[in-house]
Amino acid sequence: MIHRRTVLSAFAGLIGLLAAGADLRAAEISEIRLDWATYNPVSLVLKEKGFLEEALKPQGIKVRWTQSLGSNKALEFLNGGAIDFGSSAGAAALLARINGNPVKAVYAYSRPEWTALVTRKDTNIVGPADLKGKRIAVTRGTDPHIFLIRALQKAGLTEKDAKLVLLQHADGRTALDRGDVDAWAGLDPMMAAAEIESGDVLFYRDASANTWGVLDVREDFAKAHPDLVKTVIAAYEQARAYSLAHPEALKNALVTATKLPEAVIAKQLERTDLSQPAIGSTQAESIRAAGLALQQAGVIPASTDVAAAVDGLIDPQFNPAPGR
């Protein structure tokens, strides 16, 4: 009996210590760091309206915002611990995870057709097969990069058959218009601007090969602070609902952030679906297809279990309740 009481007492003490440790971890969080990106329109509304700041104010937790210029930058920031939540394409997050970046995709901020292959009107490039030997601007580790690889693969080509010029997205558009490259793996809203302002041509499109826009979180952060992940996603849901109810406000937020004309932003939003925020099998299927294509192209090692990597990436436990 004495032994049993001793064990029970020790167990109760351990539970108390674990609870105190959890409280301490929560108390140690004084700031949550997120990115905003022009390819993630909901992030702009979230930042502008202050929904997350309002939700975290009772806990004394501040919010710090950092701009991501592409999925590659968001994932670099996450890997380096500079941010806790970052915006990326699903396939880019998969590549990062396979390469050792411990991220989890916990929310789908958009289903976009945000990338296509772009050229000038005068290049006579009409399809991926015409890219052999050509100079192509691309941002490595992003959905446009993955889209380019898959497009080349369909034409029986690889990256080695072209001359890739590694630039951030906005610089890629500039290089195309200057004539420094022959084509560009584009990304909205810069791609929409290239269409409207420069008359550039989207010569290869495939909406199904655009992987979803996903919100990634560092795996260690999600394990230590699941309640804060839920708070961030709830705030994102407020911003998404506001964006759907107030499309002019969404457009204005993008115009302000990008300093691009309304017509350009309208073009971007035509290609952006904000209606499906829950993450799960639909996104996993899209990302898996991209991963297998990249594996066939030799970008992902043949020994990689792509399906297992996708399962490790997608984390639906924080999904918003249906109907919200």
One Martini backbone bead per residue (centre of mass of N, CA, C, O) as a GRO file, in nm:
protein
  324
    1MET     BB    1   0.059   0.062  -0.022
    2ILE     BB    2   0.296   0.251   0.004
    3HIS     BB    3   0.399   0.207  -0.279
    4ARG     BB    4   0.145   0.301  -0.428
    5ARG     BB    5   0.136   0.588  -0.311
    6THR     BB    6   0.411   0.673  -0.413
    7VAL     BB    7   0.353   0.640  -0.714
    8LEU     BB    8   0.106   0.828  -0.731
    9SER     BB    9   0.254   1.077  -0.625
   10ALA     BB   10   0.468   1.088  -0.845
   11PHE     BB   11   0.274   1.104  -1.083
   12ALA     BB   12   0.137   1.368  -0.997
   13GLY     BB   13   0.399   1.531  -0.999
   14LEU     BB   14   0.461   1.491  -1.300
   15ILE     BB   15   0.206   1.624  -1.410
   16GLY     BB   16   0.264   1.896  -1.280
   17LEU     BB   17   0.533   1.947  -1.430
   18LEU     BB   18   0.421   1.934  -1.717
   19ALA     BB   19   0.220   2.164  -1.685
   20ALA     BB   20   0.429   2.374  -1.606
   21GLY     BB   21   0.593   2.347  -1.866
   22ALA     BB   22   0.369   2.437  -2.056
   23ASP     BB   23   0.329   2.715  -1.930
   24LEU     BB   24   0.619   2.810  -1.977
   25ARG     BB   25   0.620   2.792  -2.283
   26ALA     BB   26   0.393   2.996  -2.321
   27ALA     BB   27   0.537   3.228  -2.163
   28GLU     BB   28   0.785   3.247  -2.366
   29ILE     BB   29   0.583   3.369  -2.561
   30SER     BB   30   0.604   3.706  -2.716
   31GLU     BB   31   0.619   3.603  -3.029
   32ILE     BB   32   0.487   3.605  -3.359
   33ARG     BB   33   0.605   3.482  -3.682
   34LEU     BB   34   0.523   3.614  -4.001
   35ASP     BB   35   0.422   3.611  -4.326
   36TRP     BB   36   0.409   3.799  -4.631
   37ALA     BB   37   0.237   3.778  -4.959
   38THR     BB   38   0.139   3.836  -5.288
   39TYR     BB   39   0.064   3.514  -5.322
   40ASN     BB   40  -0.097   3.581  -5.034
   41PRO     BB   41  -0.375   3.757  -4.991
   42VAL     BB   42  -0.466   3.688  -4.698
   43SER     BB   43  -0.217   3.806  -4.550
   44LEU     BB   44  -0.286   4.105  -4.606
   45VAL     BB   45  -0.551   4.114  -4.448
   46LEU     BB   46  -0.443   4.015  -4.180
   47LYS     BB   47  -0.244   4.249  -4.142
   48GLU     BB   48  -0.443   4.492  -4.179
   49LYS     BB   49  -0.673   4.401  -3.956
   50GLY     BB   50  -0.554   4.250  -3.687
   51PHE     BB   51  -0.663   3.967  -3.588
   52LEU     BB   52  -0.417   3.843  -3.438
   53GLU     BB   53  -0.352   4.068  -3.242
   54GLU     BB   54  -0.627   4.052  -3.099
   55ALA     BB   55  -0.608   3.747  -3.007
   56LEU     BB   56  -0.313   3.794  -2.845
   57LYS     BB   57  -0.340   4.024  -2.638
   58PRO     BB   58  -0.427   3.870  -2.368
   59GLN     BB   59  -0.123   3.719  -2.378
   60GLY     BB   60   0.107   3.925  -2.473
   61ILE     BB   61   0.130   3.876  -2.789
   62LYS     BB   62   0.315   3.939  -3.060
   63VAL     BB   63   0.352   4.062  -3.403
   64ARG     BB   64   0.563   3.958  -3.678
   65TRP     BB   65   0.654   4.081  -4.002
   66THR     BB   66   0.745   3.911  -4.319
   67GLN     BB   67   0.864   3.914  -4.632
   68SER     BB   68   0.791   3.707  -4.912
   69LEU     BB   69   0.919   3.645  -5.249
   70GLY     BB   70   0.899   3.328  -5.194
   71SER     BB   71   0.904   3.005  -5.112
   72ASN     BB   72   1.206   2.993  -5.062
   73LYS     BB   73   1.210   3.216  -4.844
   74ALA     BB   74   1.007   3.101  -4.644
   75LEU     BB   75   1.169   2.831  -4.600
   76GLU     BB   76   1.428   2.963  -4.504
   77PHE     BB   77   1.307   3.107  -4.258
   78LEU     BB   78   1.210   2.850  -4.119
   79ASN     BB   79   1.484   2.698  -4.105
   80GLY     BB   80   1.622   2.956  -3.943
   81GLY     BB   81   1.395   3.084  -3.736
   82ALA     BB   82   1.260   3.367  -3.836
   83ILE     BB   83   0.995   3.198  -3.857
   84ASP     BB   84   0.681   3.019  -3.792
   85PHE     BB   85   0.523   3.125  -4.053
   86GLY     BB   86   0.464   3.017  -4.403
   87SER     BB   87   0.449   3.080  -4.752
   88SER     BB   88   0.355   2.820  -4.991
   89ALA     BB   89   0.399   2.575  -5.191
   90GLY     BB   90   0.347   2.247  -5.172
   91ALA     BB   91   0.594   2.139  -5.340
   92ALA     BB   92   0.806   2.313  -5.197
   93ALA     BB   93   0.762   2.186  -4.917
   94LEU     BB   94   0.842   1.904  -4.998
   95LEU     BB   95   1.132   1.959  -5.084
   96ALA     BB   96   1.220   2.072  -4.813
   97ARG     BB   97   1.163   1.820  -4.644
   98ILE     BB   98   1.345   1.624  -4.802
   99ASN     BB   99   1.597   1.837  -4.732
  100GLY     BB  100   1.539   1.888  -4.395
  101ASN     BB  101   1.279   2.064  -4.358
  102PRO     BB  102   1.072   2.092  -4.065
  103VAL     BB  103   0.766   2.093  -4.205
  104LYS     BB  104   0.418   2.200  -4.187
  105ALA     BB  105   0.103   2.164  -4.338
  106VAL     BB  106  -0.204   2.349  -4.206
  107TYR     BB  107  -0.299   2.529  -4.466
  108ALA     BB  108  -0.524   2.666  -4.723
  109TYR     BB  109  -0.511   2.980  -4.879
  110SER     BB  110  -0.501   2.848  -5.183
  111ARG     BB  111  -0.628   2.796  -5.529
  112PRO     BB  112  -0.405   2.834  -5.784
  113GLU     BB  113  -0.313   3.007  -6.094
  114TRP     BB  114   0.022   3.129  -6.062
  115THR     BB  115   0.151   2.957  -6.304
  116ALA     BB  116   0.361   3.007  -6.599
  117LEU     BB  117   0.474   3.034  -6.923
  118VAL     BB  118   0.682   3.307  -7.040
  119THR     BB  119   0.676   3.549  -7.313
  120ARG     BB  120   0.738   3.719  -7.579
  121LYS     BB  121   0.600   3.803  -7.884
  122ASP     BB  122   0.904   3.773  -8.050
  123THR     BB  123   1.017   3.453  -8.003
  124ASN     BB  124   0.850   3.190  -8.111
  125ILE     BB  125   0.728   3.076  -7.850
  126VAL     BB  126   0.476   2.794  -7.800
  127GLY     BB  127   0.647   2.577  -7.629
  128PRO     BB  128   0.847   2.371  -7.442
  129ALA     BB  129   1.019   2.265  -7.691
  130ASP     BB  130   1.137   2.569  -7.747
  131LEU     BB  131   1.351   2.566  -7.488
  132LYS     BB  132   1.583   2.467  -7.630
  133GLY     BB  133   1.863   2.660  -7.541
  134LYS     BB  134   1.722   2.850  -7.353
  135ARG     BB  135   1.652   3.130  -7.156
  136ILE     BB  136   1.548   3.090  -6.804
  137ALA     BB  137   1.362   3.229  -6.567
  138VAL     BB  138   1.409   3.133  -6.214
  139THR     BB  139   1.288   3.008  -5.893
  140ARG     BB  140   1.424   2.816  -5.687
  141GLY     BB  141   1.194   2.619  -5.501
  142THR     BB  142   0.930   2.662  -5.670
  143ASP     BB  143   0.649   2.629  -5.846
  144PRO     BB  144   0.763   2.737  -6.115
  145HIS     BB  145   0.999   2.539  -6.121
  146ILE     BB  146   0.828   2.280  -6.116
  147PHE     BB  147   0.661   2.349  -6.365
  148LEU     BB  148   0.898   2.356  -6.561
  149ILE     BB  149   0.994   2.066  -6.529
  150ARG     BB  150   0.724   1.936  -6.621
  151ALA     BB  151   0.714   2.067  -6.900
  152LEU     BB  152   0.979   1.954  -7.006
  153GLN     BB  153   0.911   1.657  -6.965
  154LYS     BB  154   0.672   1.651  -7.173
  155ALA     BB  155   0.900   1.736  -7.405
  156GLY     BB  156   1.169   1.563  -7.338
  157LEU     BB  157   1.304   1.741  -7.114
  158THR     BB  158   1.549   1.925  -6.931
  159GLU     BB  159   1.731   2.151  -6.763
  160LYS     BB  160   1.992   2.088  -6.946
  161ASP     BB  161   1.845   2.198  -7.220
  162ALA     BB  162   1.874   2.460  -7.065
  163LYS     BB  163   1.909   2.809  -6.939
  164LEU     BB  164   1.928   2.887  -6.618
  165VAL     BB  165   1.805   3.183  -6.446
  166LEU     BB  166   1.860   3.292  -6.123
  167LEU     BB  167   1.563   3.443  -5.992
  168GLN     BB  168   1.353   3.640  -5.878
  169HIS     BB  169   1.048   3.699  -5.986
  170ALA     BB  170   1.066   4.006  -6.055
  171ASP     BB  171   1.342   3.973  -6.207
  172GLY     BB  172   1.235   3.786  -6.428
  173ARG     BB  173   1.053   3.987  -6.565
  174THR     BB  174   1.270   4.197  -6.631
  175ALA     BB  175   1.449   4.009  -6.802
  176LEU     BB  176   1.243   3.958  -7.020
  177ASP     BB  177   1.189   4.260  -7.110
  178ARG     BB  178   1.506   4.308  -7.175
  179GLY     BB  179   1.622   4.025  -7.312
  180ASP     BB  180   1.793   3.828  -7.116
  181VAL     BB  181   1.551   3.638  -7.176
  182ASP     BB  182   1.312   3.410  -7.327
  183ALA     BB  183   1.198   3.312  -7.044
  184TRP     BB  184   0.938   3.256  -6.779
  185ALA     BB  185   0.864   3.149  -6.456
  186GLY     BB  186   0.578   3.252  -6.341
  187LEU     BB  187   0.421   3.496  -6.104
  188ASP     BB  188   0.188   3.603  -5.914
  189PRO     BB  189   0.142   3.934  -6.013
  190MET     BB  190   0.370   3.961  -6.228
  191MET     BB  191   0.235   3.805  -6.460
  192ALA     BB  192  -0.008   3.993  -6.498
  193ALA     BB  193   0.166   4.241  -6.563
  194ALA     BB  194   0.299   4.126  -6.816
  195GLU     BB  195   0.040   4.102  -6.979
  196ILE     BB  196  -0.075   4.402  -6.953
  197GLU     BB  197   0.192   4.590  -6.979
  198SER     BB  198   0.373   4.399  -7.207
  199GLY     BB  199   0.230   4.159  -7.371
  200ASP     BB  200   0.276   3.896  -7.260
  201VAL     BB  201   0.303   3.532  -7.293
  202LEU     BB  202   0.111   3.246  -7.213
  203PHE     BB  203   0.235   2.949  -7.356
  204TYR     BB  204   0.200   2.778  -7.074
  205ARG     BB  205  -0.072   2.585  -6.934
  206ASP     BB  206  -0.156   2.423  -6.595
  207ALA     BB  207  -0.360   2.410  -6.336
  208SER     BB  208  -0.297   2.115  -6.218
  209ALA     BB  209   0.028   2.200  -6.176
  210ASN     BB  210  -0.074   2.371  -5.943
  211THR     BB  211  -0.003   2.409  -5.631
  212TRP     BB  212  -0.089   2.481  -5.339
  213GLY     BB  213  -0.151   2.714  -5.094
  214VAL     BB  214   0.053   2.703  -4.798
  215LEU     BB  215   0.074   2.679  -4.450
  216ASP     BB  216   0.365   2.692  -4.263
  217VAL     BB  217   0.529   2.509  -3.993
  218ARG     BB  218   0.717   2.448  -3.747
  219GLU     BB  219   0.735   2.152  -3.591
  220ASP     BB  220   0.823   2.246  -3.305
  221PHE     BB  221   0.600   2.456  -3.270
  222ALA     BB  222   0.351   2.269  -3.300
  223LYS     BB  223   0.423   2.088  -3.053
  224ALA     BB  224   0.448   2.323  -2.831
  225HIS     BB  225   0.193   2.517  -2.988
  226PRO     BB  226  -0.110   2.430  -3.075
  227ASP     BB  227  -0.287   2.673  -2.984
  228LEU     BB  228  -0.141   2.884  -3.167
  229VAL     BB  229  -0.208   2.753  -3.433
  230LYS     BB  230  -0.514   2.782  -3.400
  231THR     BB  231  -0.510   3.091  -3.381
  232VAL     BB  232  -0.393   3.150  -3.659
  233ILE     BB  233  -0.612   3.002  -3.825
  234ALA     BB  234  -0.850   3.165  -3.719
  235ALA     BB  235  -0.744   3.433  -3.836
  236TYR     BB  236  -0.736   3.340  -4.128
  237GLU     BB  237  -1.041   3.289  -4.142
  238GLN     BB  238  -1.120   3.581  -4.106
  239ALA     BB  239  -0.970   3.684  -4.359
  240ARG     BB  240  -1.109   3.505  -4.566
  241ALA     BB  241  -1.401   3.591  -4.510
  242TYR     BB  242  -1.350   3.890  -4.567
  243SER     BB  243  -1.253   3.856  -4.861
  244LEU     BB  244  -1.521   3.730  -4.969
  245ALA     BB  245  -1.709   3.972  -4.862
  246HIS     BB  246  -1.452   4.185  -4.962
  247PRO     BB  247  -1.316   4.215  -5.262
  248GLU     BB  248  -1.218   4.512  -5.262
  249ALA     BB  249  -1.030   4.486  -5.016
  250LEU     BB  250  -0.848   4.275  -5.139
  251LYS     BB  251  -0.759   4.437  -5.384
  252ASN     BB  252  -0.646   4.683  -5.225
  253ALA     BB  253  -0.427   4.530  -5.070
  254LEU     BB  254  -0.270   4.451  -5.327
  255VAL     BB  255  -0.224   4.728  -5.445
  256THR     BB  256  -0.066   4.841  -5.203
  257ALA     BB  257   0.164   4.619  -5.194
  258THR     BB  258   0.243   4.629  -5.521
  259LYS     BB  259   0.170   4.885  -5.702
  260LEU     BB  260  -0.058   4.786  -5.885
  261PRO     BB  261  -0.292   4.768  -6.094
  262GLU     BB  262  -0.615   4.669  -6.084
  263ALA     BB  263  -0.610   4.488  -6.341
  264VAL     BB  264  -0.389   4.300  -6.237
  265ILE     BB  265  -0.527   4.201  -5.978
  266ALA     BB  266  -0.779   4.090  -6.112
  267LYS     BB  267  -0.626   3.870  -6.266
  268GLN     BB  268  -0.521   3.719  -6.021
  269LEU     BB  269  -0.806   3.667  -5.882
  270GLU     BB  270  -0.922   3.490  -6.112
  271ARG     BB  271  -0.682   3.262  -6.021
  272THR     BB  272  -0.823   3.264  -5.717
  273ASP     BB  273  -0.901   3.025  -5.463
  274LEU     BB  274  -1.067   3.066  -5.124
  275SER     BB  275  -1.277   2.803  -5.053
  276GLN     BB  276  -1.031   2.580  -4.948
  277PRO     BB  277  -0.874   2.544  -4.633
  278ALA     BB  278  -0.859   2.256  -4.602
  279ILE     BB  279  -0.632   2.002  -4.520
  280GLY     BB  280  -0.537   1.708  -4.736
  281SER     BB  281  -0.597   1.489  -4.986
  282THR     BB  282  -0.604   1.696  -5.214
  283GLN     BB  283  -0.322   1.814  -5.170
  284ALA     BB  284  -0.164   1.549  -5.160
  285GLU     BB  285  -0.218   1.465  -5.453
  286SER     BB  286  -0.082   1.711  -5.589
  287ILE     BB  287   0.198   1.683  -5.452
  288ARG     BB  288   0.259   1.393  -5.534
  289ALA     BB  289   0.261   1.436  -5.840
  290ALA     BB  290   0.497   1.633  -5.834
  291GLY     BB  291   0.702   1.447  -5.692
  292LEU     BB  292   0.706   1.220  -5.907
  293ALA     BB  293   0.799   1.399  -6.140
  294LEU     BB  294   1.066   1.482  -6.002
  295GLN     BB  295   1.177   1.198  -5.977
  296GLN     BB  296   1.178   1.132  -6.283
  297ALA     BB  297   1.376   1.393  -6.330
  298GLY     BB  298   1.597   1.380  -6.075
  299VAL     BB  299   1.540   1.580  -5.827
  300ILE     BB  300   1.452   1.329  -5.678
  301PRO     BB  301   1.540   1.070  -5.529
  302ALA     BB  302   1.474   0.737  -5.593
  303SER     BB  303   1.468   0.656  -5.271
  304THR     BB  304   1.224   0.822  -5.227
  305ASP     BB  305   0.932   0.849  -5.026
  306VAL     BB  306   0.689   1.041  -5.131
  307ALA     BB  307   0.435   0.959  -4.976
  308ALA     BB  308   0.564   0.987  -4.694
  309ALA     BB  309   0.642   1.286  -4.721
  310VAL     BB  310   0.354   1.389  -4.753
  311ASP     BB  311   0.246   1.277  -4.485
  312GLY     BB  312   0.455   1.451  -4.316
  313LEU     BB  313   0.346   1.733  -4.413
  314ILE     BB  314   0.053   1.677  -4.367
  315ASP     BB  315  -0.165   1.863  -4.122
  316PRO     BB  316  -0.513   1.831  -4.017
  317GLN     BB  317  -0.558   1.902  -3.700
  318PHE     BB  318  -0.614   2.236  -3.764
  319ASN     BB  319  -0.872   2.242  -3.892
  320PRO     BB  320  -1.135   2.392  -3.970
  321ALA     BB  321  -1.450   2.400  -3.930
  322PRO     BB  322  -1.711   2.321  -4.086
  323GLY     BB  323  -1.860   2.621  -4.222
  324ARG     BB  324  -1.651   2.867  -4.156
   0.00000   0.00000   0.00000
